[in-house]
Amino acid sequence: MRVLYFGFAVCLLALGVAAHGDHGGGEEVNDEDVLVLDASNFDTVTTQHELMMIEFYAPWCGHCKQLAPEYATAAHTLLGNVPLAKVDCTTERDLCSRFDVKGFPTVKVFRNDGSNPSDYQGPRTADGIVSFLKKQKAPAYVVLADSSAVDAFKSQEDLVVIAFLDSLEAEGGAYLKVASSLRNEYSFGVVTDAGVRNALGYPSGNKVVIFRKFDDPVVVHDGAHTTEGLSKFVLANSFPLVGEIGPENFQKYVDRGFPLVWVFVDYNADVTASVLAAATEVAKGFQGKLSFVKLDGVRWSEHAKNFGLSGGTPGIVVEDRDKRKNYVLDEAAPVTAAALRAHVQGFLDGTLVAKIKSEEIPTDNSGPVKTIVGKTFDQIVMDNSKDVFVEFYAPWCGHCKSLQPKYDKLGEEFASSPNVVIAKIDSTANDSPADIKGFPTLIFYPAGKKDNPITFTGDRNTAAMAEFIRDHSGLAKAGGAAVHSHDEL
């Protein structure tokens, strides 16, 4: 698990865990124009509106309080045009979990049936929200009436998509769906005029073309005009073969859905030109399968170490985000196209061995709370004969430090139960397959059902954790008297 990307930390709070302290903003906000949604009316309301924005919040959240007056102003401005709504995640835990809400506020944009909302990443101001939603109400495409309009459209961004169609009504269905779903990332145009099409070299038939200011400047779709096919075409060709990655576009690469091939280089080193040339050559053969990215390995040397690299340059690693595993190219050997091609092909073929970030295995692990490291995670946690309750922590985390005496007491309570393991792992120093969003995270791995771990979201006291383990375990037989304390973090 990597907690920080590019030096930006994100504070995420587990649903159902009590917050402590007020984070400012005690003024009353008149938000009568903001719809209040809960489990009883959510699906009904979202299906009634072509477009709406929903804030998932917690009443105690300082950032939510800061957003509240801006959100209320935007709701009043857009009244009768685009509805704004809110969901209180402290009372609607299941609803917020359904939409994978990890922190507050989370703002999402819903269209039509509400089944596939998108995260709102724009300004958290009334003007920003209003401007964004007005744009969302406009058509997702621009009709280009002449060659000069096409030229102007192509010049406005590094990448645009234009469909040359015989008829928008008859032929544009799939294309317009793709334009609507990807409208926040790309600009879409349509040309149907026969004279314009002929002048631009697309006289007949239906062609979808990407015009871009990098790599090959013109890419023509040669497959069937289906929503899935066109969407894949746009996503596969909308990134450079080896693109510069940073905080501003990292999420776009993640959303692309391909494993990342990270190329860390020193831009002042003589060898860098040949390394990037090799990466570019190899990337051509893996379009639509992998995302090759480059970045300043001197500036981001600590980031490189998170993947198991030494922090020197050049350094190349394939990151499988789905499985949370990293595959490091031999740093001692020169980077050549042949070596890199073999490495990434081996990754796709499943023949490479992942590099596991791990502390050393403890020489003594006989205490009531077992220490897990990257090298022993599978051995201890995935043992199908045992129930395993794991705390994923960070040494600097204040809540983790507060939890420690209660967690140690939990270990003592189950010390005489040989089939129940209470364990902990430092997630900043050890890799694991768990998707950890914040600290501490507590996960129960039941015997015989390791593919279905259960995250603990109750009160973080010994009694509550012990009760949770017994409720979910067929093996738990704790020794000693039950603990009845209800102290909380």
Secondary structure as GFF3:
##gff-version 3
##sequence-region A 1 489
A	DSSP	beta_strand	35	36	.	.	.	ID=ss1
A	DSSP	alpha_helix	42	48	.	.	.	ID=ss2
A	DSSP	beta_strand	51	57	.	.	.	ID=ss3
A	DSSP	alpha_helix	62	77	.	.	.	ID=ss4
A	DSSP	beta_strand	84	88	.	.	.	ID=ss5
A	DSSP	alpha_helix	93	98	.	.	.	ID=ss6
A	DSSP	beta_strand	106	111	.	.	.	ID=ss7
A	DSSP	beta_strand	118	119	.	.	.	ID=ss8
A	DSSP	alpha_helix	126	137	.	.	.	ID=ss9
A	DSSP	beta_strand	142	143	.	.	.	ID=ss10
A	DSSP	alpha_helix	147	155	.	.	.	ID=ss11
A	DSSP	beta_strand	159	164	.	.	.	ID=ss12
A	DSSP	alpha_helix	168	171	.	.	.	ID=ss13
A	DSSP	alpha_helix	173	181	.	.	.	ID=ss14
A	DSSP	beta_strand	187	191	.	.	.	ID=ss15
A	DSSP	alpha_helix	194	200	.	.	.	ID=ss16
A	DSSP	beta_strand	207	212	.	.	.	ID=ss17
A	DSSP	beta_strand	218	220	.	.	.	ID=ss18
A	DSSP	alpha_helix	227	237	.	.	.	ID=ss19
A	DSSP	beta_strand	242	244	.	.	.	ID=ss20
A	DSSP	alpha_helix	250	256	.	.	.	ID=ss21
A	DSSP	beta_strand	260	265	.	.	.	ID=ss22
A	DSSP	alpha_helix	272	284	.	.	.	ID=ss23
A	DSSP	beta_strand	291	296	.	.	.	ID=ss24
A	DSSP	alpha_helix	301	305	.	.	.	ID=ss25
A	DSSP	beta_strand	315	320	.	.	.	ID=ss26
A	DSSP	beta_strand	325	328	.	.	.	ID=ss27
A	DSSP	alpha_helix	337	349	.	.	.	ID=ss28
A	DSSP	beta_strand	369	372	.	.	.	ID=ss29
A	DSSP	three_ten_helix	374	376	.	.	.	ID=ss30
A	DSSP	alpha_helix	377	381	.	.	.	ID=ss31
A	DSSP	beta_strand	387	393	.	.	.	ID=ss32
A	DSSP	alpha_helix	398	413	.	.	.	ID=ss33
A	DSSP	beta_strand	420	426	.	.	.	ID=ss34
A	DSSP	beta_strand	441	445	.	.	.	ID=ss35
A	DSSP	beta_strand	454	456	.	.	.	ID=ss36
A	DSSP	alpha_helix	462	472	.	.	.	ID=ss37
###
